[in-house]
Amino acid sequence: MNRSPDIVLKPIGVVRSPIKEVADDCWGGVAATVALDPPLFGPESTQGLDQFSHVEVIFLLNKIPAEKRGKRRAASARTHRLAEHGHLRAAL
């Protein structure tokens, strides 16, 4: 099998929330803030964003311990519930 090249991600910001302890799938109802890297994105970068009902954020859970990582299903049960109610439009 041919191996695909590695994908390199460069963070453009961070997600901040009140969650202090790493827990699996505990994000329901938690308000979080996306803080974009100021040298990369000025205030004009988010102009008009309030006109949209949803924002899709691709993120890496970098604080999950290595022993808890591994092969997992691609989407959580919560994701499927959101999709059933029309709140998730992205292809999974």
N, C-alpha and C positions, 0 to 999 in steps of 0.2 A: 504494500500500500504506500502511495506517495504521501509524504508528510507535508502538510501545509506550513507555510512560514509562520513564525510566532507573531501574534498580534501584540503590539505595544500600545498601551493606553497612557495618555498624558492627562493628568487631572486638570480640569479647568475651573474647579471650585470644590467646595465641600458642602455636605448636608449636615446641618446642625439641628439637634432635637434635645428634648429633656431626658431622653433615655441615657442612663449612665451605665447600666449593667447589660452586657451582651446577652440577648435571649433570642430564641428562634421564633420568628413570626409574631412578634409582640407589637407590631406597628399600627394595628387597627385603631383609628381615632386619635393618633398622635400627630400633633401639628409640628411640622419641621420647616426649616428655612434653608433655601439653597443660596449659598454665598459664592458668587462668581469671583474669580481672581481679578482684582482691579487692574493690573497691568495689561491683561488680555481683553477685558470688557469694561468699557466706560458706561456711564448712566444711560446713554442712548441705546445700548444693547438690548434693554428690556422695554423700550418704549412700545406701547401698543399691546404688550403682553396681557394686560388686564382685559382685553377684548376677547380672550379665549377662555373656554370653560375648563380646559385641561392642559397640563404640561407633562410631557413624558421625560422622565429623568432616568438615564442609564447610570447605574452606580455599581461600585465594588464594595462589598462588605469586608473591609480590610481588617476588622478587629475580631473576626471569627478565628478561634484557635485552630491550628493545623489539624489537631486530632478530631475536630468536628467537621472539617471539610471532607469532601469526597463526592462521589457520584450521588446526585440527588435528582429528584424529578425536576423538570424544567420550570414548572409553575406550581405555586402553592394552592391549597384549597381556596384560600381567600381570593387569589387571582381568578380562579374559575367562577367563584360567586360573583365577582365584579363583572366578568364577561357575560354571565347569564342575565344580569340586570342591565346590560348595555353600557356599563361604565368603563369598559376596557375595549378599545378599538384596535389596538395593535395586534398584529399577527404574532402568535406565540410559537 
